[in-house]
Amino acid sequence: MERFDAIVVGAGAAGMFCAAQAGQAGCRVLLVDNGKKPGRKILMSGGGRCNFTNMYVEPAAYLSQNPHFCKSALARYTQWDFIDLVGKHGIAWHEKTLGQLFCDDAADQIVKMLVDECEKGNVTMRLRTEILSVERDDDGYTLQLNGETVAAKKLVIASGGLSMPGLGATPFGYKIAEQFGLKVLPTRAGLVPFTLHKPLLEQLQVLSGVSVPAVITAEDGTVFRESLLFTHRGLSGPAVLQISSYWQSGEYVSINLLPECDLDAFLNEQRSAHPNQSLKNTLAMQLPKRLVECLQQLGQIPDVTLKQLNMRDQQTLVETLTEWRVQPNGTEGYRTAEVTLGGVDTNELSSRTMEARNVPGLYFIGEVMDVTGWLGGYNFQWAWSSAWACAQALVEE
Ligand SMILES: Cc1cc2nc3c(=O)[nH]c(=O)nc-3n(C[C@H](O)[C@H](O)[C@H](O)COP(=O)(O)OP(=O)(O)OC[C@H]3O[C@@H](n4cnc5c(N)ncnc54)[C@H](O)[C@@H]3O)c2cc1C
């Protein structure tokens, strides 16, 4: 039986970074993953360019039942630390929008960087490996893998959440938490497109591919201003993905399709200048033509000229376009979700070390726990920060 100082389960963002850091500080680390290659989500991320962090990382950008939990790790290993590492590896990057940082070339540069960092730390990596059982005794943890038994004093669970089972996601981390008596909070898909109920879906399907800037508000008052995309299944785009993490089944969202325009003032101004202009053509100056035509067919935009539009109808129109209330049917679920909300209850863990308070030597990092970031590089930053905090603890003790 081979013994290590620490075994890390999951060669994703958090697992690789933690293993590399601990290895470089002198720990003998085994990194285990069920996949053929490490960092599969990283490769898919950011449209293939990996949105690896965000310039405006702050605790308020994370959802958790314990909103304070993420503060310590985010403050100790910041976005600037990771940007520095990316720079040391000669990876060129750019800011796209809202502080989101992407590789200029491709996401595999980040995976290569993490693999190189693991090699620098002499990390032993075992891919295509299933963990059949985990047992704990006074010496630490013994894992039965397919083919061999391995043991270590410390066990780090970095197996991620349930999103994208096609990329190797499994409930392994939650099962281990439960095995050792830790509470796991209910999970659900986050950063995920909405599906719509049938009549509305059929009416809007012609808009598939149309994108508009929007302000979207959840029932709890959370607001995002980003673009919204109509799809053949419902609604997507950054604004929708963001609000989906704040949406509960059965709730409505309110959508302003014209956040950059004072529609009432615009219509009054146009009426004075061009009274015989059709309302449809006037609105097409502010919204995609396909959207205007669709809304007219649905009876939401009257077929009139501006001088024929009375003030009551104008008010209704303004409300329709700026406070469009939609009740999603549901979400596309884990199949397309970028993240999993909920997970291992952070009240069970130390925010400094990520170690389970009542199970010495057992650590959870990354998405497996109940910390979920906004879209825009926040989730990878949580992976880096929580992994770093854990690695310091593995080395200290
Ligand atoms: C398509 C997509 C795009 C994304 N884009 C971005 C982005 O641009 N920016 C951003 O910040 N976030 C993005 N995310 C979210 C981000 O990928 C995750 O939050 C992050 O990868 C979580 O890191 P992690 O290490 O905790 O888990 P993961 O990266 O999911 O790694 C977990 C690893 O554990 C392995 N594993 C699971 N179960 C087992 C098991 N039973 N045995 C052995 N190994 C196991 C998995 O194979 C995987 O390699 C995206 C997610 C998706 C799905």
The ligand as an SDF file (V2000), in Angstrom:
LIG
                    3D

 53 58  0  0  0  0  0  0  0  0999 V2000
  -19.2550   24.7040  -19.4710 C   0  0  0  0  0  0  0  0  0  0  0  0
  -18.7400   25.4170  -18.2470 C   0  0  0  0  0  0  0  0  0  0  0  0
  -18.0780   26.6240  -18.3910 C   0  0  0  0  0  0  0  0  0  0  0  0
  -17.6130   27.2940  -17.2640 C   0  0  0  0  0  0  0  0  0  0  0  0
  -16.9340   28.4590  -17.4360 N   0  0  0  0  0  0  0  0  0  0  0  0
  -16.4440   29.1010  -16.3520 C   0  0  0  0  0  0  0  0  0  0  0  0
  -15.6470   30.2750  -16.5080 C   0  0  0  0  0  0  0  0  0  0  0  0
  -15.3260   30.6910  -17.6260 O   0  0  0  0  0  0  0  0  0  0  0  0
  -15.2290   30.9150  -15.3700 N   0  0  0  0  0  0  0  0  0  0  0  0
  -15.5030   30.4270  -14.1070 C   0  0  0  0  0  0  0  0  0  0  0  0
  -15.0900   31.0490  -13.1120 O   0  0  0  0  0  0  0  0  0  0  0  0
  -16.2100   29.3060  -13.9370 N   0  0  0  0  0  0  0  0  0  0  0  0
  -16.6740   28.6280  -15.0260 C   0  0  0  0  0  0  0  0  0  0  0  0
  -17.3750   27.4560  -14.8650 N   0  0  0  0  0  0  0  0  0  0  0  0
  -17.5130   26.9310  -13.4850 C   0  0  0  0  0  0  0  0  0  0  0  0
  -16.1950   26.2360  -13.1000 C   0  0  0  0  0  0  0  0  0  0  0  0
  -15.8150   25.3620  -14.1340 O   0  0  0  0  0  0  0  0  0  0  0  0
  -16.3430   25.4610  -11.7960 C   0  0  0  0  0  0  0  0  0  0  0  0
  -16.8980   26.2680  -10.7940 O   0  0  0  0  0  0  0  0  0  0  0  0
  -14.9760   24.9570  -11.3450 C   0  0  0  0  0  0  0  0  0  0  0  0
  -14.4540   24.0930  -12.3360 O   0  0  0  0  0  0  0  0  0  0  0  0
  -15.0890   24.2250  -10.0240 C   0  0  0  0  0  0  0  0  0  0  0  0
  -13.8290   23.6830   -9.7350 O   0  0  0  0  0  0  0  0  0  0  0  0
  -13.7000   22.3670   -8.8690 P   0  0  0  0  0  0  0  0  0  0  0  0
  -12.2630   21.9980   -8.9050 O   0  0  0  0  0  0  0  0  0  0  0  0
  -14.3720   22.5200   -7.5680 O   0  0  0  0  0  0  0  0  0  0  0  0
  -14.5470   21.2620   -9.6690 O   0  0  0  0  0  0  0  0  0  0  0  0
  -14.2920   20.6970  -11.1320 P   0  0  0  0  0  0  0  0  0  0  0  0
  -13.4760   21.6220  -11.9340 O   0  0  0  0  0  0  0  0  0  0  0  0
  -15.6350   20.2950  -11.6040 O   0  0  0  0  0  0  0  0  0  0  0  0
  -13.3910   19.3990  -10.8920 O   0  0  0  0  0  0  0  0  0  0  0  0
  -13.8680   18.2710  -10.2360 C   0  0  0  0  0  0  0  0  0  0  0  0
  -13.0620   17.0830  -10.7100 C   0  0  0  0  0  0  0  0  0  0  0  0
  -13.4030   15.9630   -9.9070 O   0  0  0  0  0  0  0  0  0  0  0  0
  -13.5260   14.8340  -10.7340 C   0  0  0  0  0  0  0  0  0  0  0  0
  -14.4180   13.8910  -10.0910 N   0  0  0  0  0  0  0  0  0  0  0  0
  -15.7610   14.0270   -9.8600 C   0  0  0  0  0  0  0  0  0  0  0  0
  -16.2180   12.9370   -9.2570 N   0  0  0  0  0  0  0  0  0  0  0  0
  -15.1540   12.0950   -9.0930 C   0  0  0  0  0  0  0  0  0  0  0  0
  -15.0290   10.7910   -8.5480 C   0  0  0  0  0  0  0  0  0  0  0  0
  -16.0950   10.1430   -8.0520 N   0  0  0  0  0  0  0  0  0  0  0  0
  -13.8100   10.2170   -8.5680 N   0  0  0  0  0  0  0  0  0  0  0  0
  -12.7450   10.8480   -9.0800 C   0  0  0  0  0  0  0  0  0  0  0  0
  -12.8120   12.0830   -9.6140 N   0  0  0  0  0  0  0  0  0  0  0  0
  -14.0130   12.7010   -9.6130 C   0  0  0  0  0  0  0  0  0  0  0  0
  -14.0720   15.3790  -12.0350 C   0  0  0  0  0  0  0  0  0  0  0  0
  -13.7710   14.5410  -13.1340 O   0  0  0  0  0  0  0  0  0  0  0  0
  -13.3440   16.6960  -12.1520 C   0  0  0  0  0  0  0  0  0  0  0  0
  -12.1260   16.5830  -12.8460 O   0  0  0  0  0  0  0  0  0  0  0  0
  -17.8410   26.7670  -15.9650 C   0  0  0  0  0  0  0  0  0  0  0  0
  -18.4950   25.5430  -15.8350 C   0  0  0  0  0  0  0  0  0  0  0  0
  -18.9400   24.8650  -16.9590 C   0  0  0  0  0  0  0  0  0  0  0  0
  -19.6460   23.5390  -16.7750 C   0  0  0  0  0  0  0  0  0  0  0  0
  1  2  1  0
  2  3  1  0
  2 52  2  0
  3  4  2  0
  4  5  1  0
  4 50  1  0
  5  6  2  0
  6  7  1  0
  6 13  1  0
  7  8  2  0
  7  9  1  0
  9 10  1  0
 10 11  2  0
 10 12  1  0
 12 13  2  0
 13 14  1  0
 14 15  1  0
 14 50  1  0
 15 16  1  0
 16 17  1  0
 16 18  1  0
 18 19  1  0
 18 20  1  0
 20 21  1  0
 20 22  1  0
 22 23  1  0
 23 24  1  0
 24 25  2  0
 24 26  1  0
 24 27  1  0
 27 28  1  0
 28 29  2  0
 28 30  1  0
 28 31  1  0
 31 32  1  0
 32 33  1  0
 33 34  1  0
 33 48  1  0
 34 35  1  0
 35 36  1  0
 35 46  1  0
 36 37  1  0
 36 45  1  0
 37 38  2  0
 38 39  1  0
 39 40  1  0
 39 45  2  0
 40 41  1  0
 40 42  2  0
 42 43  1  0
 43 44  2  0
 44 45  1  0
 46 47  1  0
 46 48  1  0
 48 49  1  0
 50 51  2  0
 51 52  1  0
 52 53  1  0
M  END
$$$$
